[in-house]
Every structure is written in structure tokens, then in C-alpha cells.
Amino acid sequence: MAQNFDIAIRGCGIVGRTLALLLANQRLQVALIQTAAPLTIPAQNDVRAYSLNTAARSLLASVRGWPEGTAVTPVLQMQVFGDNGGELNFSAREQGVDALNWMVDVPALEAQLATAVRFQPLITELSGEHADTQSVPLTVICEGRASRTRAELGVAFDIKAYDQHAVAARVRCALPHGQTARQWFQSGASAAQADILALLPTGGEDGHEVALVWSVPPAKAQALMAMTDSDFAQALAEACAHSQGAMELTGKRAVWPLQLAQATPWIGALPGQPQRSFALAGDAAHAMHPLAGQGLNVGLTDVAELARVLAEREFWRPLNDLKLLRRYARARQADVKAMAWVTDNLQNLFAQQGPVLPPLRNWGLNAFNHLGPIKRWAAANAMR
């Protein structure tokens, strides 16, 4: 006998599991559907780590999804270096907060959310092949950028491909990271040679390990992936001016293409089924450059807003009501476009070459670093 569900969520990643827990807290029956083969990356080889802000931390803690111990590293300082002497610094003390953000190991976060889901009786986990959700009024698609369901629904996913790939790795440094996130914008002889390099502290407050995200042109990414571990570590140490001393890789490297993308529309009725609706959230709805570290924060804000809209609906309005779902889409699309605009323009700014622009943009970094009230306001908005 088929079970009656209020909502189906397609995708069992961090965004999908968080949404399932939020909706179960509203006493809704949730079908959480695994639609792709689960990742089987050994924890010691998983290079993924996310920078999460205060809102994301509070949201995950509210559903018992926040990990503990050395899986979480509070970031107390952020240093941004331009390509021609520019520098920008943020500190938690300057902002009057305990941390600017938190670096969280993905395997620990996923395991914590999986445990929370298992102990929530209103969530039923299903596989895509055996998921009977034909009568569910609302389906939320959280399958990521390569969402098959989004494609089957005919939803457009407009992509601007950057001429960059992200190379990621975990690196052990001779010097402790000091709970400092460091980022370098590095120009080359042409726009096609511009790099963005980030070293993000992991392994707890006293750790020596960092998560590397190095955005480089595709040819350079290929060359970096072909290097031996020792040659790669040497190239990395030189690229960040030996700021962390000698370096060594602690696992395998990963690489993926970077893009700016937006789905249209975010909500709608299922084709031929006017009594059933869909909504997109997370990377299934949008993608942006990782230089600001906001990808998962934006996705978690999606599901927080969707859960709020559903919780505050009029008693007579069904879950599949498109007017209701438009409240969610309107609220989120404006914020996502604003964040995408910021990341896209920052990427473009440091990709541009010429005799005038590099000195000008680095002068701007230095000038902004001395605008105390404005800098504090900008940092406070980034931490929300």
C-alpha cells in the first residue's frame, strides 16, 4: 500500500536533507528520494569543505545537523591579497563576533544530517527506482547542478561558463593556519591566465591543514592535475608566497569547471498534472563562482525561506498552490541574482588586464580596507 506524503524532495544532499528536517518539524510527511548513486569517496580522500555563515550555522543547529569537534573550524580572520600590492583584512574582533564564518568538513556534515534524518519518523527515505510519489502535491528538486528531474520538466538552466576550473585539495602546512582564511587574486599576462587561490583553515582551531580551492584556466588545471604531489605542493607554496611554510598534500586532488547559472522558472505545475507542483532549491536552481564561498549558504537560505513560506501559508491554501510558491521564488531570486552579480563582477574585475586596471583595483582594495564603518557593514552582511 502506497504511503501518503505531503511533500517529496528529490535529492539527498545537504540541502535536501536540511529541507526534509525543516518540513518534518512542521509535522509534514516527507519522502526524501535518492535520485543518483551516492558518493562513495573515503572520508580521508574527500577534499570538500564549506564556508558557512551565522545563518547557516543556526539553521543546521536547529535541525541537529551541525557537527562538532575538529570537523568545524571557526574563522577569526580573512586576508585578501590583490595582484599588485592590494590587501584587504577582516577580523572577528573588528566585527565584535566570535567568528567571521566556520569551515566545515563535508563528510562530517553529511553524516550528522543523515543521523538526524534517521531519527525523524516523519521522513521516509526512498530510492528513485522505487519511489511512488504520484499523489504528492509538491515536489522540491534539490539534485544539484546536473539535475535530471529539472531537465525532464523542461526547465531552462542558463549557463555562463567561466574560462576557469577549480582545483581542490587538502594540504598540510608547516605553519598553523591560525584560523585565518587567505585568498589571492593573481593576474597573468592575459585574462586567460588569471588565478584565484584560496587557503581555508580546517582541522580545528590549532590545525595545520587547509582546504585549497584554486580557480585557474583549464589548461593550467590540467597541468596542475598532472603534477606529482611534491611538484604540486611546491607550485602551491610559490603561488601563495610561502605564507604557510612548506606544504604537502594529504589526499587526492579534484577538479571541476566553474560556471554562473540560473534556472527559469523556479516553480511551476508538473506537466499534465495541474494538481501537482514543483519548486527548485540549491544548486538545482543556481550556481555561482566559489570565490566568495557562498554557494551552500545561498542554498540553505533557499530551503529556510521555502520552509518559512509553507509554514506561514493560509490555512485554506494547499501546498501546491502556485501563488504560495511564487512568494518563495520572488524572495529568493532577487537575493541570488545580487550574490551572483557580486561574484561574477569580482571574477571579471581580476580577469581584466592592461596598464591601468591592475593598479586601480589594488588601490581600491587598500582604500576599502581603511573605510572602517563601510568595511564593517559589508562584512556584517556577508556573515548573515
C-alpha positions, -999 to +999 in steps of 0.1 A: +000+000+000+015+034-011+022+058+017+007+093+016+032+120+016+027+158+019+060+167+001+086+148-019+122+160-020+143+147-049+180+148-038+196+136-006+225+161-003+230+187+024+203+210+010+177+182+005+182+166+040+181+200+057+148+208+040+134+174+049+142+180+086+127+216+085+094+203+070+092+173+093+094+198+122+061+212+107+046+178+111+046+172+073+051+137+059+082+139+037+095+115+011+133+120+007+143+104-026+178+094-035+179+101-073+216+095-080+242+070-069+255+081-035+291+093-034+315+067-021+345+089-015+365+077+015+365+104+042+403+107+041+401+115+004+372+139+005+386+174-002+353+191+002+348+218+029+322+246+031+324+281+044+292+285+064+278+318+078+259+325+110+225+319+094+236+286+080+251+275+114+219+285+132+197+267+106+217+234+108+218+235+146+180+239+147+177+205+129+205+189+148+227+189+117+257+209+130+288+187+135+312+191+164+349+188+172+377+194+147+352+189+118+344+226+124+370+254+123+359+290+133+375+316+110+387+345+130+404+364+103+403+368+065+431+382+043+426+391+007+456+399-015+454+416-048+477+411-078+496+444-074+500+451-037+464+454-028+453+439+006+421+437+025+417+423+060+386+413+081+387+401+117+361+387+141+373+411+168+368+440+145+333+429+139+326+421+175+317+385+168+330+350+178+338+341+142+335+355+107+323+321+095+330+284+100+348+260+078+330+226+079+342+193+066+316+179+042+317+142+053+311+152+090+282+175+080+266+149+058+269+122+085+253+145+111+224+153+088+220+116+079+218+107+116+192+134+122+171+121+093+172+085+105+158+096+139+129+116+123+099+093+119+081+117+095+109+113+069+109+083+047+140+077+026+133+061-008+154+053-039+145+068-072+136+034-087+111+026-060+097+060-051+059+060-055+051+098-052+025+101-079+000+116-055+023+140-037+011+176-042+046+193-041+080+181-052+111+200-043+141+194-066+174+195-047+195+174-071+223+198-078+235+215-110+232+184-131+196+177-120+179+151-142+144+160-129+148+197-138+158+187-173+128+163-176+105+191-166+119+213-194+131+239-170+158+261-186+192+263-169+210+293-184+248+288-180+276+312-184+308+290-184+339+307-170+372+300-186+383+285-153+383+252-135+385+248-097+414+225-084+407+214-049+429+195-024+437+192+013+471+204+022+492+202+054+513+232+061+544+236+082+529+267+099+495+266+117+467+283+099+458+305+129+421+303+120+428+326+091+413+323+056+436+336+029+428+344-007+450+357-036+438+373-068+466+367-093+467+381-128+488+368-156+500+380-190+464+378-202+429+373-188+432+336-197+460+333-172+443+348-141+441+328-109+421+329-077+437+309-049+421+303-015+435+285+015+408+278+041+415+266+076+404+232+086+412+206+113+401+227+143+414+258+160+451+246+162+452+229+129+479+229+102+457+217+074+439+239+049+413+233+021+426+246-012+404+259-039+425+272-068+405+287-097+427+285-128+423+284-166+415+249-179+450+243-194+466+252-161+442+230-142+451+201-165+488+208-158+483+210-121+464+177-120+492+160-140+519+171-115+534+148-089+522+156-053+556+171-044+557+193-075+521+204-070+529+213-033+559+233-044+539+252-071+512+260-045+538+272-019+553+295-045+518+308-056+510+319-021+544+334-014+554+306+011+530+322+036+523+289+053+558+274+050+564+240+034+533+222+022+523+186+014+492+171+000+472+148+024+449+133-002+438+133-038+431+163-059+397+171-075+389+194-104+356+207-119+346+235-144+332+268-130+300+285-141+273+310-134+239+296-139+202+303-131+171+281-136+139+296-151+114+292-137+120+281-101+084+269-095+056+256-117+030+229-122+041+194-133+033+189-170-002+174-174-007+174-136-021+208-126-028+195-091+009+188-085+036+215-084+074+217-082+100+240-067+138+242-072+163+248-044+201+249-040+223+242-069+194+228-090+182+265-091+215+284-093+253+282-094+280+308-089+317+312-087+332+299-055+354+330-049+331+343-022+324+309-006+286+315-006+273+285-026+259+264+002+249+294+023+227+305-006+212+270-010+205+267+027+188+301+026+166+288-002+153+259+019+149+281+050+127+305+030+107+278+014+100+262+048+090+296+062+066+303+033+050+269+037+047+272+075+031+306+072+006+298+045-031+305+049-049+275+065-070+271+033-041+272+008-027+238-003+010+231-005+009+230-043-007+265-047+014+284-073+006+318-057+021+304-025+052+291-042+057+324-060+063+340-026+093+318-022+106+323-058+103+361-056+120+363-022+150+341-032+156+351-069+164+387-060+190+377-034+205+350-056+208+375-085+225+400-062+251+375-050+257+361-085+262+397-097+289+403-070+308+371-076+306+375-114+319+411-113+347+402-089+358+374-112+356+397-142+374+425-125+405+405-117+405+388-151+409+421-169+444+431-179+461+463-191+483+491-178+456+509-158+432+485-143+455+464-120+469+494-101+434+509-099+417+477-085+445+472-059+442+508-049+405+501-044+413+471-021+437+492+000+413+521+002+383+499+012+405+483+039+407+517+056+370+526+054+361+513+088+323+517+090+317+507+054+340+477+057+323+466+089+289+469+072+300+449+042+315+421+065+283+420+086+262+415+055+285+387+043+282+369+077+244+369+079 
